[in-house]
Amino acid sequence: MTTSYKAIRSSGWNTDFLIGFPDGLFLLFFATQVMEGFPMEVQTFYTIHICIWLIGGLLVMYSAYQANKGDAQHDSAILSDNERSKLQQLDINEGMIEQIADEMIKDAAVWENTLEQEQVKETTFIRSRAIRSAVLTCLFFLLGGSLSLGPYLSNENFTAASQTSMMLVFLGLTIFSFIKAKITSQRPLPLILRYWLMGAGILGGAWILHKVF
């Protein structure tokens, strides 16, 4: 009989969107901004980025499935007898073991507070729901990546495509921030500024790499 553990996050579409969309957008935005400055054939550029896009989607899908699967570690914040025994076998003194147990409880409290702030609920693992969540997360990842990569696929003039990509990325981040603010009951302006700074950081990092290489 298979044991069902609590999933560490919900499998609702909103959580899948909040995870998948920005990951895809930022990954492809960084890749395109870095590689467009290097001399390579157009088809090579397309092949590399499509591979990054699709492989990234598969990895995100697998990670989302594992996250929804959960495990025994997340069912209890208390140091188990088995874990305590393993620590004792490592000649760790009781004072240190108790400190570890206390830190586990504190970490669990921080985690629960994070879940509450992000309005994420823990649920019992259901395979069909986990698969659906993984697929949705992958699709949102691909959607986010399409905002960054799409202009390059439709325009071989990479200078113009880069400008269009930047416009779509920051527009996408703005819309995403409003949606996230609505879902998580946060103020939109701090979220917009945070994601814009992340986008600007990617542009800055790409510029530095171009200067170095």
Backbone as ProteinMPNN parsed JSONL, in Angstrom:
{"seq_chain_A": "MTTSYKAIRSSGWNTDFLIGFPDGLFLLFFATQVMEGFPMEVQTFYTIHICIWLIGGLLVMYSAYQANKGDAQHDSAILSDNERSKLQQLDINEGMIEQIADEMIKDAAVWENTLEQEQVKETTFIRSRAIRSAVLTCLFFLLGGSLSLGPYLSNENFTAASQTSMMLVFLGLTIFSFIKAKITSQRPLPLILRYWLMGAGILGGAWILHKVF", "coords_chain_A": {"N_chain_A": [[0.842, -1.201, 0.0], [0.62, 2.143, -0.92], [2.063, 4.938, 0.668], [0.605, 8.027, 1.497], [1.741, 11.269, 1.498], [1.811, 14.641, 2.806], [1.629, 17.187, 0.409], [4.056, 19.672, -0.346], [3.268, 22.02, -1.373], [0.433, 23.691, -2.825], [-1.666, 22.397, -5.488], [-2.998, 24.06, -7.132], [-3.966, 26.06, -10.015], [-3.122, 28.678, -9.839], [-0.838, 28.685, -8.205], [0.837, 27.163, -9.821], [1.094, 28.89, -11.975], [2.371, 31.105, -10.762], [4.831, 30.028, -10.245], [5.805, 28.785, -12.648], [5.595, 30.683, -14.836], [7.285, 33.12, -14.369], [9.785, 31.857, -14.147], [10.249, 30.71, -16.692], [10.198, 33.026, -18.275], [12.349, 34.622, -17.248], [14.56, 32.882, -17.543], [14.768, 32.438, -20.372], [14.96, 35.076, -21.172], [17.42, 35.873, -20.095], [19.11, 34.064, -21.446], [18.709, 34.742, -24.189], [19.491, 37.451, -24.236], [22.159, 37.264, -23.54], [23.319, 35.538, -25.502], [22.753, 36.708, -27.955], [24.646, 38.567, -28.487], [26.9, 37.23, -29.246], [28.842, 35.95, -31.95], [27.16, 33.91, -34.181], [25.403, 31.535, -36.228], [22.068, 32.127, -37.408], [20.287, 29.95, -37.346], [21.599, 28.263, -35.569], [21.423, 29.778, -33.237], [18.633, 29.709, -32.892], [18.234, 26.932, -32.527], [19.691, 26.357, -30.161], [18.29, 27.913, -28.262], [15.665, 26.981, -28.419], [16.077, 24.397, -27.516], [16.909, 24.96, -24.864], [14.564, 26.117, -23.938], [12.616, 24.023, -24.184], [13.804, 21.876, -22.746], [14.124, 23.111, -20.284], [11.416, 23.438, -19.659], [10.642, 20.755, -19.311], [12.207, 20.054, -17.083], [11.179, 21.787, -15.152], [8.589, 20.789, -15.061], [9.034, 18.236, -14.01], [10.112, 18.941, -11.504], [7.916, 20.282, -10.394], [6.119, 18.172, -10.171], [7.45, 16.555, -8.284], [7.421, 18.308, -6.133], [4.707, 18.435, -5.57], [4.317, 15.858, -4.835], [5.401, 15.433, -2.3], [6.773, 14.379, 0.929], [7.745, 12.341, 3.759], [9.284, 13.949, 5.363], [8.158, 16.472, 5.437], [5.893, 16.132, 6.836], [6.227, 16.284, 9.519], [7.649, 18.406, 11.936], [9.278, 17.686, 13.922], [12.235, 16.244, 15.248], [12.86, 13.02, 14.316], [12.973, 9.735, 15.903], [14.621, 8.011, 14.491], [16.225, 9.769, 13.027], [17.45, 11.09, 15.132], [18.896, 8.989, 16.215], [20.746, 8.492, 14.176], [22.233, 10.841, 14.276], [23.38, 10.58, 16.798], [25.037, 8.432, 16.343], [26.999, 9.644, 14.942], [28.554, 10.721, 16.823], [27.691, 13.135, 17.883], [27.045, 15.471, 20.385], [24.467, 15.562, 22.963], [23.53, 18.119, 23.506], [24.004, 19.546, 21.137], [22.375, 18.066, 19.433], [19.85, 18.645, 20.453], [19.799, 21.333, 19.897], [19.734, 21.244, 17.115], [17.232, 20.052, 16.796], [15.61, 22.093, 17.82], [16.12, 24.09, 15.908], [14.991, 22.912, 13.667], [12.295, 23.018, 14.315], [11.96, 25.795, 14.396], [12.546, 26.436, 11.716], [10.438, 25.125, 10.487], [8.328, 26.656, 11.402], [8.855, 29.091, 10.148], [8.547, 28.258, 7.505], [5.821, 27.544, 7.463], [4.741, 30.047, 7.909], [5.527, 31.328, 5.572], [4.05, 29.866, 3.681], [1.514, 30.631, 4.488], [1.551, 33.402, 3.989], [1.854, 33.428, 1.21], [-0.443, 32.243, 0.577], [-0.692, 29.457, 0.195], [-1.753, 26.157, 0.314], [-1.27, 23.105, 2.043], [-1.671, 19.838, 0.77], [-2.978, 16.48, 0.609], [-1.216, 14.004, -1.174], [-2.198, 13.408, -4.449], [-2.065, 11.542, -7.282], [-3.074, 12.14, -9.924], [-3.735, 14.825, -9.699], [-1.254, 15.897, -9.13], [0.122, 15.369, -11.504], [-1.379, 16.919, -13.27], [-0.837, 19.449, -12.23], [1.918, 19.571, -12.682], [2.021, 19.557, -15.491], [0.636, 21.947, -16.057], [2.346, 23.816, -14.848], [4.58, 23.511, -16.464], [3.494, 24.406, -18.923], [2.933, 27.087, -18.304], [5.543, 27.896, -17.86], [6.588, 27.629, -20.45], [5.0, 29.538, -21.702], [5.848, 31.923, -20.444], [8.518, 31.895, -21.305], [8.114, 32.231, -24.013], [7.546, 34.925, -24.36], [10.011, 36.096, -24.158], [11.569, 34.729, -26.078], [10.011, 34.596, -28.4], [9.967, 37.023, -30.107], [12.475, 36.818, -31.353], [12.223, 34.512, -32.838], [10.429, 35.303, -34.732], [11.645, 37.344, -36.058], [14.537, 37.869, -37.737], [16.28, 39.903, -37.51], [18.15, 40.618, -35.045], [18.677, 42.82, -33.428], [16.39, 44.46, -33.55], [14.601, 42.521, -32.686], [15.482, 42.104, -30.094], [14.786, 44.506, -28.83], [11.993, 44.371, -29.015], [11.597, 42.068, -27.511], [12.484, 42.879, -24.958], [10.538, 44.834, -24.424], [8.195, 43.239, -24.348], [8.856, 41.533, -22.253], [9.072, 43.218, -19.947], [6.515, 44.256, -19.966], [5.12, 41.877, -19.601], [6.071, 41.196, -17.041], [4.949, 43.252, -15.567], [2.172, 42.787, -15.839], [2.123, 40.222, -14.734], [2.869, 40.837, -12.111], [0.654, 42.28, -11.179], [-1.276, 40.253, -11.288], [-0.182, 38.402, -9.478], [-0.217, 39.983, -7.179], [-2.96, 40.189, -6.807], [-3.653, 37.494, -6.361], [-2.161, 36.821, -4.075], [-2.833, 38.765, -2.289], [-1.265, 41.11, -2.003], [0.405, 44.33, -2.232], [0.539, 45.807, -5.447], [2.568, 47.572, -6.464], [5.146, 47.289, -5.047], [5.743, 44.682, -5.898], [5.896, 44.982, -8.68], [8.119, 46.701, -8.886], [10.074, 45.041, -7.783], [10.208, 42.887, -9.62], [10.828, 44.263, -11.951], [13.357, 45.2, -11.262], [14.704, 42.766, -11.139], [14.549, 42.036, -13.832], [16.044, 44.162, -14.911], [18.445, 43.565, -13.715], [19.157, 41.231, -15.061], [19.595, 42.269, -17.629], [21.757, 43.91, -17.02], [23.613, 41.98, -16.187], [23.957, 40.548, -18.582], [25.096, 42.544, -20.168], [27.535, 42.947, -18.838], [28.738, 40.428, -19.251], [29.055, 40.517, -22.011], [30.931, 42.539, -22.208], [33.09, 41.403, -20.891], [33.642, 39.071, -22.328]], "CA_chain_A": [[0.0, 0.0, 0.0], [1.418, 3.362, -1.042], [1.823, 5.932, 1.706], [0.353, 9.368, 0.979], [2.273, 12.332, 2.328], [1.325, 15.97, 2.474], [2.404, 17.917, -0.584], [4.613, 20.858, 0.277], [2.574, 23.202, -1.876], [-0.846, 23.358, -3.44], [-1.614, 22.069, -6.907], [-3.899, 24.957, -7.838], [-3.374, 26.678, -11.199], [-2.479, 29.95, -9.508], [0.518, 28.386, -7.756], [1.593, 26.724, -10.994], [1.376, 30.099, -12.745], [3.334, 31.925, -10.047], [6.139, 29.377, -10.308], [6.258, 28.493, -13.997], [5.681, 31.825, -15.751], [8.503, 33.939, -14.25], [10.98, 31.042, -14.395], [10.452, 30.637, -18.133], [10.473, 34.363, -18.799], [13.683, 35.067, -16.869], [15.583, 32.004, -18.116], [14.935, 32.727, -21.798], [15.398, 36.471, -21.302], [18.857, 35.876, -19.84], [19.79, 33.338, -22.52], [18.682, 35.503, -25.445], [20.262, 38.679, -24.103], [23.585, 36.925, -23.514], [23.81, 34.885, -26.722], [22.584, 37.504, -29.175], [25.855, 39.362, -28.693], [27.982, 36.375, -29.719], [28.7, 35.607, -33.375], [26.693, 32.559, -34.488], [24.384, 31.488, -37.263], [20.701, 32.307, -36.923], [19.703, 28.645, -37.036], [22.244, 27.785, -34.339], [20.789, 30.536, -32.153], [17.294, 29.164, -32.7], [18.325, 25.564, -32.011], [20.126, 26.406, -28.765], [17.263, 28.471, -27.383], [14.515, 26.072, -28.374], [16.472, 23.31, -26.607], [16.84, 25.5, -23.499], [13.138, 26.344, -23.657], [11.907, 22.757, -24.0], [14.423, 21.116, -21.649], [13.74, 23.825, -19.064], [10.023, 23.101, -19.376], [10.591, 19.389, -18.783], [12.773, 20.064, -15.731], [10.201, 22.446, -14.297], [7.477, 19.857, -14.912], [9.463, 17.195, -13.071], [10.232, 19.56, -10.175], [6.565, 20.548, -9.894], [5.541, 16.88, -9.773], [8.094, 16.149, -7.039], [6.949, 19.211, -5.077], [3.341, 18.037, -5.224], [4.335, 14.51, -4.283], [5.626, 15.519, -0.861], [7.449, 13.263, 1.571], [7.538, 12.258, 5.21], [10.019, 15.015, 6.029], [7.318, 17.654, 5.582], [4.735, 15.83, 7.663], [6.52, 16.546, 10.922], [8.795, 19.291, 12.158], [9.989, 17.156, 15.079], [13.317, 15.324, 14.953], [12.392, 11.655, 14.542], [13.881, 8.856, 16.651], [15.604, 7.492, 13.544], [17.168, 10.851, 12.747], [18.218, 11.313, 16.364], [19.833, 7.873, 16.342], [21.818, 8.697, 13.205], [23.083, 11.92, 14.789], [24.137, 10.03, 17.927], [26.072, 7.571, 15.779], [28.053, 10.529, 14.452], [29.206, 11.252, 18.03], [27.245, 14.501, 18.163], [26.562, 15.49, 21.764], [23.026, 15.781, 23.12], [23.236, 19.548, 23.422], [23.957, 19.912, 19.725], [21.199, 17.423, 18.853], [18.679, 19.423, 20.873], [19.839, 22.589, 19.143], [19.269, 20.909, 15.777], [15.786, 19.844, 16.891], [14.992, 23.414, 17.971], [16.221, 24.788, 14.625], [14.01, 22.294, 12.773], [10.99, 23.564, 14.685], [11.944, 27.192, 13.956], [12.462, 26.435, 10.256], [9.075, 24.723, 10.129], [7.454, 27.796, 11.667], [9.099, 30.045, 9.066], [7.936, 27.689, 6.308], [4.368, 27.677, 7.577], [4.431, 31.463, 7.753], [5.668, 31.607, 4.141], [2.888, 29.29, 3.023], [0.348, 31.448, 4.824], [1.672, 34.678, 3.282], [1.644, 33.189, -0.214], [-1.757, 31.604, 0.479], [-0.504, 28.114, -0.336], [-2.259, 25.152, 1.235], [-0.738, 21.761, 1.901], [-2.714, 18.881, 0.453], [-2.554, 15.098, 0.499], [-0.783, 13.68, -2.526], [-3.071, 12.698, -5.384], [-1.226, 11.463, -8.47], [-3.652, 12.825, -11.074], [-3.639, 16.266, -9.462], [0.161, 16.254, -9.236], [0.454, 15.374, -12.934], [-2.017, 18.105, -13.858], [-0.085, 20.608, -11.775], [3.208, 19.564, -13.366], [1.788, 19.949, -16.879], [0.292, 23.37, -16.076], [3.553, 24.573, -14.542], [5.386, 23.466, -17.686], [2.869, 25.269, -19.925], [3.171, 28.474, -17.897], [6.964, 28.133, -18.109], [6.739, 27.839, -21.89], [4.365, 30.821, -22.018], [6.77, 32.978, -20.032], [9.672, 31.883, -22.2], [7.734, 32.701, -25.359], [7.628, 36.388, -24.402], [11.414, 36.449, -24.373], [12.12, 34.11, -27.278], [9.131, 34.764, -29.553], [10.386, 38.053, -31.066], [13.638, 36.362, -32.123], [11.761, 33.506, -33.791], [9.651, 35.964, -35.787], [12.415, 38.414, -36.692], [15.955, 37.518, -37.751], [17.029, 41.106, -37.143], [18.193, 40.435, -33.604], [18.656, 44.119, -32.739], [14.974, 44.81, -33.42], [13.966, 41.48, -31.884], [15.86, 42.336, -28.705], [13.966, 45.608, -28.326], [10.637, 43.848, -28.841], [11.648, 41.118, -26.405], [12.542, 43.644, -23.709], [9.235, 45.446, -24.209], [7.251, 42.2, -23.938], [9.262, 41.011, -20.942], [8.694, 44.137, -18.869], [5.057, 44.286, -19.963], [4.709, 40.625, -18.971], [6.37, 41.284, -15.604], [3.97, 44.161, -14.967], [0.896, 42.06, -15.747], [2.326, 39.144, -13.766], [2.891, 41.425, -10.763], [-0.728, 42.581, -10.804], [-1.968, 38.979, -11.032], [0.347, 37.857, -8.222], [-0.724, 40.825, -6.093], [-4.356, 39.818, -6.601], [-3.72, 36.14, -5.812], [-1.539, 36.747, -2.751], [-3.303, 39.904, -1.478], [-0.165, 42.025, -1.761], [0.344, 45.564, -3.009], [1.19, 45.55, -6.738], [3.733, 48.392, -6.773], [6.406, 46.65, -4.632], [6.002, 43.519, -6.743], [6.337, 45.486, -9.982], [9.49, 47.198, -8.735], [10.947, 43.895, -7.544], [10.42, 42.13, -10.852], [11.545, 45.124, -12.885], [14.762, 45.187, -10.855], [15.241, 41.478, -11.568], [14.744, 42.14, -15.272], [17.171, 45.064, -15.137], [19.641, 42.826, -13.305], [19.51, 40.334, -16.163], [20.182, 43.105, -18.683], [23.077, 44.322, -16.541], [24.495, 40.817, -16.218], [24.27, 40.259, -19.985], [26.011, 43.599, -20.62], [28.839, 42.662, -18.251], [29.304, 39.274, -19.944], [29.488, 40.96, -23.337], [32.16, 43.314, -22.047], [34.188, 40.518, -20.452], [33.981, 38.102, -23.379]], "C_chain_A": [[0.877, 1.25, 0.0], [1.04, 4.372, 0.033], [1.643, 7.299, 1.077], [0.868, 10.398, 1.967], [1.64, 13.663, 1.93], [2.23, 16.592, 1.414], [2.884, 19.209, 0.048], [4.037, 22.145, -0.311], [1.295, 22.759, -2.57], [-0.667, 23.013, -4.904], [-2.59, 22.927, -7.702], [-3.202, 25.652, -8.991], [-2.631, 27.961, -10.853], [-1.048, 29.743, -9.013], [1.39, 27.966, -8.921], [1.988, 27.928, -11.856], [2.467, 30.929, -12.077], [4.735, 31.335, -10.091], [6.64, 29.281, -11.747], [6.508, 29.713, -14.859], [6.962, 32.641, -15.578], [9.774, 33.149, -14.493], [11.283, 30.972, -15.886], [10.851, 31.971, -18.719], [11.911, 34.776, -18.508], [14.778, 34.2, -17.491], [15.83, 32.332, -19.578], [15.372, 34.16, -22.04], [16.901, 36.562, -21.104], [19.609, 35.226, -20.998], [19.839, 34.147, -23.812], [19.547, 36.75, -25.363], [21.764, 38.402, -24.102], [24.056, 36.456, -24.884], [23.654, 35.722, -27.984], [23.829, 38.333, -29.476], [27.025, 38.552, -29.208], [27.771, 36.021, -31.187], [28.285, 34.146, -33.56], [25.626, 32.643, -35.572], [22.994, 31.585, -36.641], [20.093, 30.966, -36.511], [20.303, 28.048, -35.77], [21.643, 28.467, -33.123], [19.412, 29.962, -31.835], [17.355, 27.782, -32.036], [18.693, 25.551, -30.533], [18.991, 26.859, -27.857], [16.0, 27.608, -27.322], [14.812, 24.892, -27.466], [16.401, 23.764, -25.149], [15.389, 25.625, -23.052], [12.427, 25.032, -23.327], [12.479, 21.935, -22.85], [14.084, 21.776, -20.312], [12.316, 23.508, -18.672], [9.886, 21.711, -18.78], [11.125, 19.325, -17.353], [11.81, 20.707, -14.731], [9.013, 21.522, -14.033], [7.822, 18.76, -13.909], [9.544, 17.75, -11.649], [8.868, 19.816, -9.555], [5.906, 19.255, -9.428], [6.127, 16.437, -8.436], [7.616, 17.007, -5.873], [5.552, 18.822, -4.613], [3.28, 16.656, -4.594], [4.515, 14.524, -2.78], [6.427, 14.346, -0.346], [7.265, 13.352, 3.07], [8.21, 13.403, 5.943], [9.138, 16.221, 6.315], [6.064, 17.387, 6.399], [4.964, 16.172, 9.131], [7.749, 17.43, 11.038], [9.666, 18.793, 13.306], [11.069, 16.18, 14.62], [12.876, 13.909, 15.302], [13.42, 10.847, 15.324], [14.977, 8.315, 15.748], [16.669, 8.533, 13.225], [18.049, 11.132, 13.957], [19.284, 10.233, 16.528], [21.016, 8.035, 15.398], [22.774, 9.785, 13.667], [23.945, 11.426, 15.941], [25.271, 9.14, 17.443], [27.24, 8.373, 15.219], [28.806, 11.201, 15.598], [28.899, 12.728, 18.263], [26.627, 14.519, 19.556], [25.081, 15.871, 21.839], [22.648, 17.249, 23.022], [23.104, 20.02, 21.983], [22.727, 19.313, 19.044], [19.934, 18.196, 19.208], [18.619, 20.76, 20.145], [19.335, 22.37, 17.717], [17.756, 20.74, 15.77], [15.05, 21.174, 17.006], [15.002, 24.181, 16.652], [15.227, 24.229, 13.62], [12.615, 22.853, 13.03], [10.872, 25.017, 14.221], [11.796, 27.282, 12.437], [11.052, 26.081, 9.796], [8.1, 25.881, 10.329], [7.607, 28.857, 10.577], [8.429, 29.568, 7.782], [6.422, 27.837, 6.322], [3.933, 29.119, 7.389], [4.523, 31.88, 6.281], [4.468, 31.078, 3.373], [1.639, 30.131, 3.26], [0.375, 32.77, 4.065], [1.378, 34.524, 1.796], [0.313, 32.504, -0.486], [-1.674, 30.245, -0.232], [-0.942, 27.105, 0.719], [-1.604, 23.811, 0.964], [-1.897, 20.793, 1.662], [-2.129, 17.475, 0.418], [-2.257, 14.766, -0.955], [-1.834, 12.884, -3.282], [-2.364, 12.726, -6.73], [-1.786, 12.26, -9.643], [-3.542, 14.34, -10.931], [-2.188, 16.733, -9.586], [0.596, 16.31, -10.696], [-0.131, 16.603, -13.612], [-1.256, 19.367, -13.484], [1.248, 20.709, -12.495], [3.064, 20.034, -14.81], [1.471, 21.445, -16.97], [1.513, 24.239, -15.797], [4.46, 24.634, -15.758], [4.815, 24.411, -18.749], [3.062, 26.745, -19.588], [4.637, 28.852, -18.097], [7.189, 28.437, -19.587], [6.125, 29.166, -22.325], [5.273, 31.98, -21.64], [7.973, 33.064, -20.945], [9.353, 32.416, -23.579], [7.781, 34.221, -25.462], [9.052, 36.841, -24.68], [11.926, 35.967, -25.717], [11.314, 34.4, -28.537], [9.593, 35.814, -30.553], [11.58, 37.634, -31.917], [13.219, 35.348, -33.185], [11.017, 34.142, -34.957], [10.43, 37.037, -36.528], [13.908, 38.086, -36.594], [16.857, 38.727, -37.532], [17.068, 41.153, -35.622], [18.22, 41.752, -32.824], [17.209, 44.556, -32.499], [14.253, 43.795, -32.532], [14.264, 41.669, -30.399], [15.017, 43.44, -28.08], [12.529, 45.156, -28.077], [10.571, 42.901, -27.65], [11.663, 41.841, -25.07], [11.193, 44.28, -23.393], [8.219, 44.416, -23.707], [7.569, 41.658, -22.558], [8.808, 41.936, -19.824], [7.183, 44.34, -18.818], [4.522, 43.026, -19.276], [4.942, 40.642, -17.478], [5.369, 42.185, -14.897], [2.624, 43.462, -14.783], [0.983, 40.944, -14.719], [2.276, 39.682, -12.335], [1.48, 41.753, -10.28], [-1.497, 41.296, -10.484], [-1.5, 38.384, -9.71], [-0.156, 38.657, -7.033], [-2.167, 40.47, -5.764], [-4.464, 38.463, -5.915], [-3.244, 36.103, -4.368], [-1.931, 37.899, -1.827], [-2.15, 40.816, -1.06], [-0.373, 43.299, -2.578], [1.098, 45.368, -4.319], [2.479, 46.325, -6.967], [5.045, 47.77, -6.296], [6.754, 45.439, -5.491], [6.51, 43.939, -8.111], [7.79, 45.938, -9.912], [10.473, 46.039, -8.554], [11.246, 43.154, -8.836], [11.1, 42.969, -11.932], [13.037, 45.162, -12.555], [15.431, 43.872, -11.254], [15.493, 41.475, -13.071], [15.929, 43.029, -15.611], [18.485, 44.39, -14.753], [20.108, 41.87, -14.383], [20.162, 41.112, -17.299], [21.593, 43.547, -18.295], [24.074, 43.17, -16.584], [24.905, 40.463, -17.635], [25.271, 41.282, -20.523], [27.418, 43.353, -20.104], [29.512, 41.481, -18.961], [29.786, 39.627, -21.336], [30.798, 41.733, -23.255], [33.357, 42.422, -21.7], [34.63, 39.601, -21.58], [33.902, 38.711, -24.783]], "O_chain_A": [[1.773, 1.387, 0.833], [-0.138, 4.631, 0.278], [2.432, 7.698, 0.221], [0.478, 10.4, 3.135], [1.023, 13.791, 0.872], [3.455, 16.526, 1.518], [2.193, 19.782, 0.89], [4.295, 23.235, 0.2], [1.113, 21.577, -2.862], [0.373, 23.307, -5.493], [-2.969, 22.568, -8.817], [-1.983, 25.822, -8.964], [-1.633, 28.299, -11.49], [-0.152, 30.516, -9.348], [2.552, 28.363, -9.006], [3.091, 27.971, -12.4], [3.385, 31.403, -12.746], [5.72, 32.066, -9.984], [7.778, 29.654, -12.032], [7.527, 29.782, -15.547], [7.677, 32.843, -16.561], [10.752, 33.702, -14.995], [12.427, 31.151, -16.302], [11.742, 32.042, -19.566], [12.62, 35.228, -19.406], [15.81, 34.718, -17.92], [16.98, 32.491, -19.988], [16.079, 34.437, -23.009], [17.586, 37.252, -21.859], [20.611, 35.756, -21.476], [20.884, 34.23, -24.458], [20.259, 37.076, -26.313], [22.549, 39.207, -24.603], [25.081, 36.923, -25.379], [24.342, 35.481, -28.976], [24.031, 38.752, -30.615], [28.051, 39.125, -29.574], [26.636, 35.815, -31.616], [29.002, 33.243, -33.13], [25.029, 33.695, -35.795], [22.777, 31.176, -35.501], [19.463, 30.859, -35.459], [19.603, 27.403, -34.989], [21.382, 27.826, -32.104], [19.064, 29.754, -30.673], [16.61, 27.506, -31.096], [18.087, 24.828, -29.743], [18.755, 26.264, -26.806], [15.35, 27.526, -26.281], [13.939, 24.427, -26.734], [15.891, 23.037, -24.297], [15.041, 25.279, -21.923], [11.724, 24.934, -22.321], [11.725, 21.361, -22.064], [13.794, 21.093, -19.33], [12.022, 23.327, -17.49], [9.106, 21.506, -17.85], [10.565, 18.625, -16.509], [11.651, 20.227, -13.608], [8.492, 21.475, -12.918], [7.003, 18.4, -13.065], [9.097, 17.104, -10.7], [8.667, 19.604, -8.359], [5.215, 19.239, -8.41], [5.393, 15.995, -7.551], [7.426, 16.509, -4.764], [5.245, 18.871, -3.422], [2.317, 16.32, -3.905], [3.885, 13.75, -2.06], [6.73, 13.419, -1.097], [6.7, 14.317, 3.586], [7.768, 13.795, 7.023], [9.336, 16.916, 7.311], [5.263, 18.292, 6.634], [4.011, 16.331, 9.894], [8.748, 17.238, 10.344], [10.681, 19.411, 13.628], [10.844, 15.382, 13.71], [12.554, 13.627, 16.456], [14.59, 11.222, 15.401], [16.124, 8.173, 16.172], [17.858, 8.224, 13.162], [19.246, 11.382, 13.821], [20.416, 10.51, 16.923], [22.155, 7.75, 15.768], [23.985, 9.674, 13.476], [25.11, 11.808, 16.054], [26.339, 9.096, 18.054], [28.338, 7.845, 15.043], [29.59, 12.125, 15.383], [29.734, 13.475, 18.773], [25.783, 13.682, 19.874], [24.522, 16.43, 20.896], [21.578, 17.59, 22.518], [22.207, 20.795, 21.651], [22.107, 19.949, 18.192], [19.053, 18.38, 18.367], [17.542, 21.259, 19.817], [18.604, 23.198, 17.174], [17.073, 21.218, 14.864], [14.008, 21.374, 16.382], [14.023, 24.842, 16.307], [14.678, 24.974, 12.809], [11.856, 23.125, 12.1], [9.827, 25.43, 13.717], [11.025, 28.096, 11.928], [10.535, 26.659, 8.84], [7.171, 26.07, 9.543], [6.623, 29.449, 10.133], [7.822, 30.357, 7.058], [5.815, 28.209, 5.318], [2.893, 29.392, 6.789], [3.716, 32.674, 5.799], [3.929, 31.768, 2.508], [0.818, 30.32, 2.363], [-0.653, 33.214, 3.553], [0.732, 35.381, 1.191], [-0.023, 32.217, -1.634], [-2.465, 29.935, -1.122], [-0.545, 27.197, 1.881], [-1.405, 23.423, -0.187], [-2.96, 20.913, 2.271], [-0.927, 17.301, 0.222], [-2.971, 15.201, -1.858], [-2.297, 11.837, -2.828], [-2.089, 13.799, -7.267], [-1.04, 12.989, -10.297], [-3.289, 15.051, -11.904], [-1.922, 17.827, -10.084], [1.354, 17.199, -11.084], [0.529, 17.249, -14.426], [-1.053, 20.249, -14.318], [1.668, 21.801, -12.878], [3.882, 20.814, -15.299], [1.977, 22.133, -17.857], [1.698, 25.277, -16.431], [5.042, 25.678, -16.054], [5.567, 25.135, -19.402], [3.323, 27.56, -20.473], [4.945, 29.988, -18.458], [7.894, 29.385, -19.933], [6.656, 29.842, -23.205], [5.45, 32.914, -22.421], [8.406, 34.154, -21.321], [10.217, 32.987, -24.244], [8.031, 34.755, -26.543], [9.273, 37.846, -25.356], [12.63, 36.694, -26.419], [11.876, 34.445, -29.632], [9.613, 35.533, -31.751], [11.692, 38.044, -33.072], [13.774, 35.317, -34.284], [10.98, 33.578, -36.051], [9.943, 37.587, -37.516], [14.468, 38.032, -35.499], [18.07, 38.579, -37.387], [16.145, 41.66, -34.983], [17.817, 41.78, -31.661], [16.847, 44.968, -31.397], [13.4, 44.163, -31.725], [13.407, 41.424, -29.55], [14.585, 43.323, -26.933], [11.923, 45.506, -27.064], [9.614, 42.924, -26.877], [10.937, 41.464, -24.15], [10.751, 44.273, -22.244], [7.475, 44.679, -22.762], [6.664, 41.357, -21.78], [8.214, 41.476, -18.848], [6.627, 44.57, -17.744], [3.592, 43.094, -18.472], [4.106, 40.156, -16.717], [4.984, 41.917, -13.759], [2.014, 43.534, -13.716], [0.058, 40.731, -13.934], [1.701, 39.046, -11.451], [1.15, 41.531, -9.115], [-2.273, 41.252, -9.53], [-2.312, 37.917, -8.912], [-0.486, 38.086, -5.994], [-2.559, 40.449, -4.597], [-5.265, 38.292, -4.996], [-3.848, 35.435, -3.529], [-1.424, 38.0, -0.71], [-2.07, 41.24, 0.092], [-1.203, 43.348, -3.486], [2.197, 44.814, -4.309], [3.4, 45.805, -7.597], [5.995, 47.721, -7.077], [7.926, 45.195, -5.779], [7.439, 43.335, -8.648], [8.596, 45.596, -10.778], [11.572, 46.058, -9.109], [12.399, 42.83, -9.119], [11.864, 42.439, -12.74], [13.878, 45.158, -13.454], [16.593, 43.864, -11.661], [16.518, 40.977, -13.535], [16.728, 42.7, -16.488], [19.514, 44.616, -15.39], [21.309, 41.709, -14.601], [21.161, 40.671, -17.867], [22.503, 43.56, -19.124], [25.23, 43.351, -16.967], [26.061, 40.118, -17.881], [26.192, 40.921, -21.254], [28.39, 43.527, -20.839], [30.71, 41.524, -19.241], [30.801, 39.107, -21.797], [31.665, 41.601, -24.119], [34.478, 42.655, -22.153], [35.823, 39.372, -21.778], [34.159, 38.022, -25.77]]}, "name": "protein", "num_of_chains": 1, "seq": "MTTSYKAIRSSGWNTDFLIGFPDGLFLLFFATQVMEGFPMEVQTFYTIHICIWLIGGLLVMYSAYQANKGDAQHDSAILSDNERSKLQQLDINEGMIEQIADEMIKDAAVWENTLEQEQVKETTFIRSRAIRSAVLTCLFFLLGGSLSLGPYLSNENFTAASQTSMMLVFLGLTIFSFIKAKITSQRPLPLILRYWLMGAGILGGAWILHKVF"}
